[in-house]
Structures are given as C-alpha cells and as structure tokens.
Amino acid sequence: MRSVSDRPGYVEGCKETLAGWCAREGWELWTVFTDICSGVLEADERPGFTGLLDALDMHQAVAVVVVDGGHLSHRVGVVASLVRELVLRGIEPWVMDGGLPPDVERVLSGRQSRA
C-alpha cells in the first residue's frame, strides 16, 4: 500500500480492509508492505515495494493484493512498471476495487492507447 504521508490510522484501516477481503476470498494475508511517498517513485526508490519483491523472492506466493490502483501510483507508467516486476516473478496482482486502470492493462498487454 502507499500513503502520501505518515497516517497510522489510514494505514491500519487499509490493513483491516485487506485482511477482511483476503479472508472472504479464502486467502491468507501474509503481511502488508507500505511506502510513504507521493506515488511517482519507481520500484527501486520505494523501500516498501522493494521489501515486497525481496519477500516474494524468498517465499511462495501467488498474488499481491492492493486496495485500489492508487495504492501503486497515480501515474500509469509507474503502475505498469510495478506490476511488471510482480508479473516477472509469476505473481498475479489483484486490485480490490476491480482491477488495474485500463491504460495500465493496455501498457502491460503491449497495446497502444488511442489518443
């Protein structure tokens, strides 16, 4: 998850939301990684995301769940970059609010956005 500032109440609320959703899906929530940043940083500039990638390299997992696409970034290029890092590890990204933004889906599938 990503938060633009250190907001413990917000982060705890997101953790509870993730835990409830995972329980309803029959999944075990292993841990939650958090970055406190504006969302424009690339994967290697986000300690929470790099910690997630390190953990995925050490533990068996099949999915990463985020509350909404904004928890990755508000910039399509950054979201696509982060999701690619997951996909390269065989991890499926799940977004609780219904999925990745269509522009990100197009970037990941290699299709060009029509302007």
LUMLOVO-612863 format. One record per atom (N, C-alpha, C): residue number from 1; residue in one letter; x, y, z. Coordinates in pm, whole numbers, padded with zeros to 5 digits. Atoms other than C-alpha are relative to their C-alpha. Layout:
// residues N
[rec NUM; a; [X; Y; Z]]
...
//
This chain:
// residues 115
[rec 1; m; [00084; -00117; 00000]]
[rec 1; m; [00000; 00000; 00000]]
[rec 1; m; [00089; 00123; 00000]]
[rec 2; r; [-00073; -00125; 00005]]
[rec 2; r; [00105; 00359; -00047]]
[rec 2; r; [-00083; 00106; 00068]]
[rec 3; s; [00065; -00114; -00063]]
[rec 3; s; [00024; 00663; 00160]]
[rec 3; s; [00087; 00122; -00025]]
[rec 4; v; [-00079; -00120; 00031]]
[rec 4; v; [00128; 01018; 00075]]
[rec 4; v; [00063; 00061; 00123]]
[rec 5; s; [-00061; -00048; -00124]]
[rec 5; s; [00203; 01090; 00439]]
[rec 5; s; [-00012; -00109; 00105]]
[rec 6; d; [00003; 00098; -00108]]
[rec 6; d; [00258; 00900; 00762]]
[rec 6; d; [-00132; 00016; 00076]]
[rec 7; r; [00133; -00005; -00061]]
[rec 7; r; [-00104; 00838; 00864]]
[rec 7; r; [-00032; -00137; 00060]]
[rec 8; p; [00018; 00133; -00060]]
[rec 8; p; [-00113; 00543; 01108]]
[rec 8; p; [-00144; -00051; -00004]]
[rec 9; g; [00140; 00042; 00002]]
[rec 9; g; [-00494; 00537; 01127]]
[rec 9; g; [-00043; -00048; -00138]]
[rec 10; y; [00032; 00037; 00138]]
[rec 10; y; [-00527; 00524; 00749]]
[rec 10; y; [00064; -00134; -00035]]
[rec 11; v; [-00073; 00123; 00031]]
[rec 11; v; [-00263; 00252; 00718]]
[rec 11; v; [-00067; -00118; 00071]]
[rec 12; e; [00066; 00109; -00075]]
[rec 12; e; [-00430; 00042; 00990]]
[rec 12; e; [-00135; -00034; -00062]]
[rec 13; g; [00128; 00025; 00065]]
[rec 13; g; [-00768; 00084; 00820]]
[rec 13; g; [00017; -00079; -00129]]
[rec 14; c; [-00027; 00075; 00124]]
[rec 14; c; [-00622; -00036; 00490]]
[rec 14; c; [00039; -00144; 00031]]
[rec 15; k; [-00038; 00135; -00039]]
[rec 15; k; [-00464; -00335; 00664]]
[rec 15; k; [-00123; -00083; 00038]]
[rec 16; e; [00123; 00070; -00039]]
[rec 16; e; [-00801; -00427; 00817]]
[rec 16; e; [-00085; -00033; -00122]]
[rec 17; t; [00075; 00023; 00123]]
[rec 17; t; [-00970; -00390; 00478]]
[rec 17; t; [00061; -00115; -00079]]
[rec 18; l; [-00068; 00108; 00072]]
[rec 18; l; [-00708; -00612; 00313]]
[rec 18; l; [-00022; -00135; 00069]]
[rec 19; a; [00017; 00124; -00074]]
[rec 19; a; [-00735; -00874; 00589]]
[rec 19; a; [-00141; -00056; -00017]]
[rec 20; g; [00139; 00043; 00018]]
[rec 20; g; [-01115; -00887; 00563]]
[rec 20; g; [-00026; -00054; -00140]]
[rec 21; w; [00020; 00042; 00139]]
[rec 21; w; [-01110; -00913; 00184]]
[rec 21; w; [00067; -00134; -00025]]
[rec 22; c; [-00072; 00126; 00019]]
[rec 22; c; [-00847; -01188; 00187]]
[rec 22; c; [-00072; -00115; 00070]]
[rec 23; a; [00073; 00105; -00072]]
[rec 23; a; [-01042; -01385; 00449]]
[rec 23; a; [-00124; -00043; -00078]]
[rec 24; r; [00119; 00034; 00079]]
[rec 24; r; [-01358; -01364; 00236]]
[rec 24; r; [00035; -00079; -00125]]
[rec 25; e; [-00045; 00072; 00119]]
[rec 25; e; [-01159; -01490; -00064]]
[rec 25; e; [00060; -00137; 00034]]
[rec 26; g; [-00060; 00125; -00042]]
[rec 26; g; [-01021; -01778; 00143]]
[rec 26; g; [00152; 00000; -00008]]
[rec 27; w; [-00146; -00016; 00009]]
[rec 27; w; [-00666; -01644; 00127]]
[rec 27; w; [00057; 00035; 00136]]
[rec 28; e; [-00072; -00041; -00120]]
[rec 28; e; [-00411; -01599; 00400]]
[rec 28; e; [00077; 00128; -00032]]
[rec 29; l; [-00076; -00124; 00016]]
[rec 29; l; [-00281; -01243; 00431]]
[rec 29; l; [00131; -00019; 00074]]
[rec 30; w; [-00129; 00029; -00059]]
[rec 30; w; [00088; -01292; 00490]]
[rec 30; w; [00057; 00123; 00070]]
[rec 31; t; [-00048; -00124; -00059]]
[rec 31; t; [00200; -00933; 00550]]
[rec 31; t; [-00042; 00117; -00088]]
[rec 32; v; [00032; -00121; 00075]]
[rec 32; v; [00144; -00574; 00438]]
[rec 32; v; [00125; 00085; -00007]]
[rec 33; f; [-00114; -00088; 00022]]
[rec 33; f; [00416; -00357; 00288]]
[rec 33; f; [-00054; 00139; -00032]]
[rec 34; t; [00049; -00137; 00016]]
[rec 34; t; [00378; 00021; 00295]]
[rec 34; t; [00113; 00092; -00043]]
[rec 35; d; [-00091; -00108; 00038]]
[rec 35; d; [00552; 00309; 00120]]
[rec 35; d; [-00068; 00132; 00036]]
[rec 36; i; [00048; -00135; -00026]]
[rec 36; i; [00510; 00665; 00243]]
[rec 36; i; [00066; 00088; -00107]]
[rec 37; c; [-00057; -00076; 00111]]
[rec 37; c; [00557; 00859; -00081]]
[rec 37; c; [-00111; 00058; -00085]]
[rec 38; s; [00097; -00067; 00086]]
[rec 38; s; [00386; 01066; -00347]]
[rec 38; s; [-00056; -00090; -00108]]
[rec 39; g; [00049; 00091; 00102]]
[rec 39; g; [00345; 00772; -00584]]
[rec 39; g; [00066; 00017; -00135]]
[rec 40; v; [-00068; -00018; 00128]]
[rec 40; v; [00574; 00899; -00858]]
[rec 40; v; [00134; -00074; -00003]]
[rec 41; l; [-00128; 00069; -00008]]
[rec 41; l; [00874; 00696; -00742]]
[rec 41; l; [-00006; -00135; -00070]]
[rec 42; e; [-00011; 00132; 00064]]
[rec 42; e; [00989; 00392; -00938]]
[rec 42; e; [00019; -00107; 00106]]
[rec 43; a; [-00007; 00113; -00093]]
[rec 43; a; [01008; 00046; -00778]]
[rec 43; a; [00125; 00004; 00086]]
[rec 44; d; [-00125; 00006; -00075]]
[rec 44; d; [01373; 00072; -00677]]
[rec 44; d; [00017; 00119; 00096]]
[rec 45; e; [-00005; -00116; -00089]]
[rec 45; e; [01305; 00404; -00498]]
[rec 45; e; [-00101; -00012; 00116]]
[rec 46; r; [00106; 00020; -00100]]
[rec 46; r; [01027; 00259; -00278]]
[rec 46; r; [00038; -00116; 00092]]
[rec 47; p; [-00045; 00107; -00089]]
[rec 47; p; [01154; 00065; 00024]]
[rec 47; p; [-00107; -00106; 00030]]
[rec 48; g; [00106; 00098; -00025]]
[rec 48; g; [00816; -00098; 00090]]
[rec 48; g; [-00016; -00095; -00117]]
[rec 49; f; [00016; 00085; 00117]]
[rec 49; f; [00786; -00224; -00266]]
[rec 49; f; [00122; -00089; -00021]]
[rec 50; t; [-00119; 00084; 00015]]
[rec 50; t; [01147; -00345; -00281]]
[rec 50; t; [00002; -00108; 00109]]
[rec 51; g; [00014; 00102; -00105]]
[rec 51; g; [01084; -00522; 00053]]
[rec 51; g; [-00097; -00109; -00041]]
[rec 52; l; [00096; 00097; 00052]]
[rec 52; l; [00781; -00688; -00105]]
[rec 52; l; [00067; -00091; -00102]]
[rec 53; l; [-00067; 00081; 00102]]
[rec 53; l; [00989; -00802; -00403]]
[rec 53; l; [00100; -00097; 00064]]
[rec 54; d; [-00094; 00087; -00070]]
[rec 54; d; [01259; -00939; -00171]]
[rec 54; d; [-00073; -00115; 00068]]
[rec 55; a; [00078; 00103; -00067]]
[rec 55; a; [00996; -01127; 00030]]
[rec 55; a; [-00057; -00100; -00099]]
[rec 56; l; [00054; 00090; 00102]]
[rec 56; l; [00840; -01268; -00286]]
[rec 56; l; [00108; -00093; -00054]]
[rec 57; d; [-00111; 00084; 00047]]
[rec 57; d; [01182; -01395; -00394]]
[rec 57; d; [00033; -00111; 00100]]
[rec 58; m; [-00033; 00097; -00104]]
[rec 58; m; [01212; -01584; -00062]]
[rec 58; m; [-00117; -00092; 00038]]
[rec 59; h; [00117; 00075; -00043]]
[rec 59; h; [00855; -01710; -00006]]
[rec 59; h; [-00091; -00029; -00118]]
[rec 60; q; [00095; 00036; 00105]]
[rec 60; q; [00599; -01886; -00217]]
[rec 60; q; [-00129; 00082; 00017]]
[rec 61; a; [00124; -00078; 00001]]
[rec 61; a; [00306; -01661; -00306]]
[rec 61; a; [-00056; -00006; -00141]]
[rec 62; v; [00061; 00002; 00131]]
[rec 62; v; [00059; -01647; -00592]]
[rec 62; v; [-00059; 00135; -00039]]
[rec 63; a; [00065; -00128; 00031]]
[rec 63; a; [-00084; -01297; -00564]]
[rec 63; a; [00047; 00109; 00095]]
[rec 64; v; [-00018; -00119; -00082]]
[rec 64; v; [-00033; -00947; -00433]]
[rec 64; v; [-00130; 00078; -00012]]
[rec 65; v; [00129; -00069; -00002]]
[rec 65; v; [-00346; -00757; -00330]]
[rec 65; v; [00022; 00145; 00043]]
[rec 66; v; [00001; -00141; -00040]]
[rec 66; v; [-00386; -00379; -00320]]
[rec 66; v; [-00144; 00048; 00009]]
[rec 67; v; [00136; -00050; -00021]]
[rec 67; v; [-00690; -00182; -00206]]
[rec 67; v; [-00055; 00061; -00129]]
[rec 68; d; [00039; -00057; 00129]]
[rec 68; d; [-00705; 00020; -00529]]
[rec 68; d; [00126; 00036; -00078]]
[rec 69; g; [-00115; -00030; 00084]]
[rec 69; g; [-00481; 00115; -00819]]
[rec 69; g; [00082; 00119; 00048]]
[rec 70; g; [-00070; -00116; -00053]]
[rec 70; g; [-00391; 00441; -00647]]
[rec 70; g; [00102; -00036; 00105]]
[rec 71; h; [-00098; 00043; -00099]]
[rec 71; h; [-00205; 00245; -00384]]
[rec 71; h; [00132; -00039; -00065]]
[rec 72; l; [-00125; 00021; 00072]]
[rec 72; l; [00051; 00164; -00650]]
[rec 72; l; [00058; 00134; -00042]]
[rec 73; s; [-00039; -00134; 00044]]
[rec 73; s; [00070; 00511; -00805]]
[rec 73; s; [-00118; 00061; -00075]]
[rec 74; h; [00101; -00065; 00084]]
[rec 74; h; [-00146; 00769; -00982]]
[rec 74; h; [00052; 00018; -00142]]
[rec 75; r; [-00059; -00011; 00134]]
[rec 75; r; [00089; 00757; -01283]]
[rec 75; r; [00001; -00136; -00068]]
[rec 76; v; [00013; 00125; 00075]]
[rec 76; v; [00019; 00488; -01545]]
[rec 76; v; [00135; -00068; -00020]]
[rec 77; g; [-00132; 00059; 00025]]
[rec 77; g; [00387; 00436; -01627]]
[rec 77; g; [00059; -00065; 00124]]
[rec 78; v; [-00052; 00055; -00126]]
[rec 78; v; [00478; 00378; -01262]]
[rec 78; v; [-00077; -00127; 00037]]
[rec 79; v; [00081; 00119; -00030]]
[rec 79; v; [00187; 00136; -01207]]
[rec 79; v; [00043; -00115; -00091]]
[rec 80; a; [-00040; 00105; 00093]]
[rec 80; a; [00285; -00057; -01520]]
[rec 80; a; [00136; -00058; 00038]]
[rec 81; s; [-00133; 00045; -00041]]
[rec 81; s; [00647; -00075; -01402]]
[rec 81; s; [-00007; -00089; 00124]]
[rec 82; l; [00014; 00078; -00123]]
[rec 82; l; [00549; -00201; -01056]]
[rec 82; l; [-00066; -00135; -00028]]
[rec 83; v; [00071; 00124; 00032]]
[rec 83; v; [00307; -00458; -01196]]
[rec 83; v; [00090; -00094; -00081]]
[rec 84; r; [-00094; 00084; 00076]]
[rec 84; r; [00569; -00582; -01444]]
[rec 84; r; [00095; -00075; 00093]]
[rec 85; e; [-00090; 00065; -00097]]
[rec 85; e; [00802; -00653; -01150]]
[rec 85; e; [-00068; -00120; 00065]]
[rec 86; l; [00075; 00111; -00059]]
[rec 86; l; [00530; -00873; -00998]]
[rec 86; l; [-00018; -00113; -00101]]
[rec 87; v; [00027; 00100; 00103]]
[rec 87; v; [00442; -01050; -01322]]
[rec 87; v; [00127; -00078; -00037]]
[rec 88; l; [-00127; 00068; 00028]]
[rec 88; l; [00809; -01128; -01390]]
[rec 88; l; [00032; -00107; 00104]]
[rec 89; r; [-00021; 00098; -00106]]
[rec 89; r; [00807; -01320; -01061]]
[rec 89; r; [-00113; -00104; 00005]]
[rec 90; g; [00112; 00094; 00003]]
[rec 90; g; [00492; -01512; -01156]]
[rec 90; g; [-00110; 00033; 00098]]
[rec 91; i; [00099; -00044; -00099]]
[rec 91; i; [00278; -01311; -00914]]
[rec 91; i; [-00111; 00076; -00069]]
[rec 92; e; [00115; -00068; 00058]]
[rec 92; e; [-00072; -01203; -01009]]
[rec 92; e; [-00041; 00118; 00088]]
[rec 93; p; [00048; -00115; -00079]]
[rec 93; p; [-00169; -00851; -00899]]
[rec 93; p; [-00153; -00001; 00007]]
[rec 94; w; [00144; -00010; -00021]]
[rec 94; w; [-00520; -00827; -00752]]
[rec 94; w; [-00029; 00137; 00059]]
[rec 95; v; [00040; -00132; -00048]]
[rec 95; v; [-00686; -00491; -00702]]
[rec 95; v; [-00143; -00012; 00052]]
[rec 96; m; [00129; 00021; -00063]]
[rec 96; m; [-00977; -00497; -00459]]
[rec 96; m; [-00113; 00078; -00064]]
[rec 97; d; [00108; -00081; 00057]]
[rec 97; d; [-01172; -00220; -00634]]
[rec 97; d; [-00034; -00039; -00143]]
[rec 98; g; [00042; 00049; 00130]]
[rec 98; g; [-01197; -00419; -00955]]
[rec 98; g; [00108; -00019; -00104]]
[rec 99; g; [-00107; 00025; 00096]]
[rec 99; g; [-00868; -00411; -01137]]
[rec 99; g; [00088; 00119; -00024]]
[rec 100; l; [-00093; -00107; 00037]]
[rec 100; l; [-00590; -00209; -01283]]
[rec 100; l; [-00068; 00096; -00096]]
[rec 101; p; [00057; -00095; 00095]]
[rec 101; p; [-00671; 00106; -01477]]
[rec 101; p; [00017; -00051; -00144]]
[rec 102; p; [-00008; 00048; 00139]]
[rec 102; p; [-00745; 00032; -01848]]
[rec 102; p; [00129; 00040; -00071]]
[rec 103; d; [-00124; -00042; 00065]]
[rec 103; d; [-00442; 00235; -01958]]
[rec 103; d; [00117; -00089; 00042]]
[rec 104; v; [-00106; 00090; -00046]]
[rec 104; v; [-00218; 00011; -01745]]
[rec 104; v; [-00016; -00137; -00065]]
[rec 105; e; [00024; 00128; 00067]]
[rec 105; e; [-00382; -00303; -01885]]
[rec 105; e; [00051; 00004; -00144]]
[rec 106; r; [-00047; -00013; 00139]]
[rec 106; r; [-00308; -00173; -02237]]
[rec 106; r; [00153; 00001; -00005]]
[rec 107; v; [-00146; -00006; -00003]]
[rec 107; v; [00055; -00094; -02147]]
[rec 107; v; [00057; -00141; 00023]]
[rec 108; l; [-00052; 00132; -00033]]
[rec 108; l; [00105; -00439; -01996]]
[rec 108; l; [-00022; -00101; -00111]]
[rec 109; s; [00029; 00095; 00108]]
[rec 109; s; [-00053; -00618; -02290]]
[rec 109; s; [00070; 00041; -00130]]
[rec 110; g; [-00072; -00045; 00119]]
[rec 110; g; [00156; -00418; -02538]]
[rec 110; g; [-00084; 00078; -00097]]
[rec 111; r; [00087; -00077; 00089]]
[rec 111; r; [-00142; -00242; -02690]]
[rec 111; r; [00021; 00148; 00024]]
[rec 112; q; [-00016; -00144; -00011]]
[rec 112; q; [-00114; 00129; -02755]]
[rec 112; q; [-00133; 00066; 00034]]
[rec 113; s; [00118; -00077; -00033]]
[rec 113; s; [-00361; 00369; -02602]]
[rec 113; s; [-00035; 00091; -00116]]
[rec 114; r; [00044; -00090; 00107]]
[rec 114; r; [-00569; 00558; -02857]]
[rec 114; r; [-00021; 00139; 00056]]
[rec 115; a; [00013; -00138; -00048]]
[rec 115; a; [-00541; 00931; -02816]]
[rec 115; a; [-00104; 00075; -00077]]
//
